[in-house]
């Protein structure tokens, strides 16, 4: 049986099932373990994590005086939070079809990867960044997002542990632009948002690779080195011509949290700029859906639910709800089981409801066999979503099914 508790109530002998936060927020490598070392408890209380899940069947329970939350309570809270995003009024964005945009998006994505790799290597060598080439690429990414955001955002999820740092920056660039469009920000700000997303993690070029890609628990000193990357990035950008204030702000403060438990300056609430708050959401989402050397990425739908669980004190709620509206409760590429018994992959969000995306049904669980693919707009169909499924367990290549 799982219980969610505040870290101040943690004690030795408890079985830590899950830490409520991105793995960028703490130095622990293992997802689940018994708390036997007092140093681990000290680290939990000092790293900015607020809550954890414990399994009382594998370790000791909390005292009767401690407030704990059940799985059912948490599930209901998450559902209510995600449905609040339905109330967020979207900006109408005319779009071309996914098939029409995906080849253009693939070319832009490939160019972006090469440009960011080159730019970041210059940063690693201590050179000032030259932004002329990437400025035009940010414009191209923005144009692709305008034509059909699903195409580029789906491609941006395709990373390996080896190219993560570079493609993470490209993905956050695209997510920032898409989020800005959803929030109705002016066009002149969208290019700046994209550039800020592209540059937000440049400070990681100053982190030793054996620390940045360590496939195990970080020491306290190593974790401190990692947490220095916003400051190191800010210093690089400050010395580079043509870098605007938004990029500097997002780089320095995309790890701040609304409750003041983030870093490097422990800012809280309105002291964190809107653009840094947007950067925080986009950065976390892409990070936790990506494969890393020490962890597999979560599926997009699971990532959204995890972020909804952590959002209190972590994210700006209005920004998070706008983000959910941007990519969906069931983002593109999510495998769903429909009430008809068919399996379907989400290929596009619906403008009518977050609960009725456009999907491609391709498999029958009743006959356990492939079926003729069918595009279904769930807003116009008697069929409906039953639950999300783990694509890895089924062995499907969803990239081919989506068309990317």
Secondary structure as UniProt FT lines:
FT   STRAND          2..6
FT   HELIX           7..9
FT   TURN            12..13
FT   STRAND          15..19
FT   TURN            23..24
FT   STRAND          33..34
FT   HELIX           38..46
FT   STRAND          51..55
FT   TURN            56..58
FT   TURN            64..65
FT   STRAND          69..70
FT   HELIX           71..84
FT   HELIX           85..87
FT   HELIX           98..124
FT   TURN            125..126
FT   HELIX           132..156
FT   TURN            161..163
FT   HELIX           164..182
FT   TURN            183..184
FT   HELIX           187..199
FT   TURN            200..201
FT   HELIX           202..206
FT   HELIX           209..212
FT   HELIX           220..226
FT   TURN            227..228
FT   HELIX           229..238
FT   TURN            241..242
FT   HELIX           245..253
FT   TURN            254..255
FT   TURN            258..259
FT   HELIX           269..271
FT   HELIX           274..288
FT   TURN            293..294
FT   HELIX           300..314
FT   HELIX           317..327
FT   TURN            332..333
FT   STRAND          335..338
FT   TURN            339..340
FT   STRAND          342..348
FT   TURN            354..355
FT   STRAND          358..364
FT   TURN            365..368
FT   STRAND          369..377
FT   TURN            378..379
FT   STRAND          385..389
FT   HELIX           391..394
FT   HELIX           398..402
//
